[in-house]
């Protein structure tokens, strides 16, 4: 019994860490540029397909290390260019926030259908990051889970480090806290918007590669992730990175235990129940502001 | 050093500045006076690339700079110091100052300027780690000016630096501005507290309803009967 709970706990922790990585990306873009990206789930699938093409279709030498080394610049560039091409031009117009939602929704449909045309409707599976398991007495932990956890947590820590210790990180925080102040000191706001969009694309795309090993890649697979990332963001507090991290782990656990006790079909129901209860009591989410 | 010719500025459909021509020579402090809401801040913001719609000409060091982005203007040495300070509240004093040196032109001089700023504002040096949002009004004002100086600019547009400050702090701010000017910075200043600031200024402009209605020395301005109202404060 205890051992089964431990399994569920580990699954919650692993998924929670990837959700955290992805939710931070979504909340980052919202916090910095007030744009809500409906194509976020499709970027998740993009990461998964990118890895699948390299690992399975091409059969790349070097395995996942090479995949990640290529995926990060690819996703960064994809996000940067997407922002410049379709979001930046809208920013000058009135009600641009709504227009951004509409155009990213359109992009999501375009991308998902593109995946279907290119790769077919069937799910693709990826080989595990690492075979085998670690045993501690009676407890077995799959190496794959450990790797997923370690990589997503390192991703978050690396992001945190960049945010706190580099010039561009400081500029990102400056734009989030006070866009007018950022403009005055000469920070190129538009480039920062595009860069954060690129960084968030890396976060969700890498999340897609990590989770694809457990949950496959499919053309419409991103919607579930968009919903979960959004729930985490709203639950944690729009624009709050710390809130997003906390919410991701809480919801990762909730998902694992609800799935274990009541079955997977209750998971989204439980997530929304928690979200609605939280928002009824604390409309700003767990941790209101950017932090 | 900086000259505007027939400058017009608009907010949406509101025509705020009308054919404003003014000039600031190198090393000068020029004071822009006028009633509230008549375009003084808009003039500073237009010069600093912070107003979307402007026409006319702005020439700085012999080059046309009308409609250049703020980013480019900061890089050329023009900085706006906002009346409402526009600090980064959730960041420390030191981080705010470092962000002041974001432009390429400022980066190379960051260390030197930081030392100079701490010399000018010793209180900031003891509060490097404090969050900007937790500072008092006077300290925040000092930080805003200090952040502006970090940009390595030669030309400072300072918007109502004494706004909301107690009289003793106002004097302190004016002394700082005098010192900054003495160190070679050219300053275009918008102010309301005229008696204390007039002695600082080389020349005065009066801006009313978006038009320049007076230009001259503080002494000449003091003799103008119709400016008495402005000089006595609003």
Interface residues (C-beta under 8 A of the other chain):
Chain A: X167 X170 X171 X173 X174 X177 X178 X180 X181 X182 X183 X184 X185 X186 X187 X188 X290 X291
Chain B: X48 X50 X69 X70 X71 X73 X74 X75 X79 X80 X82 X86 X87 X88 X89 X90 X91 X95 X98 X99 X100 X102 X103 X106 X147 X151
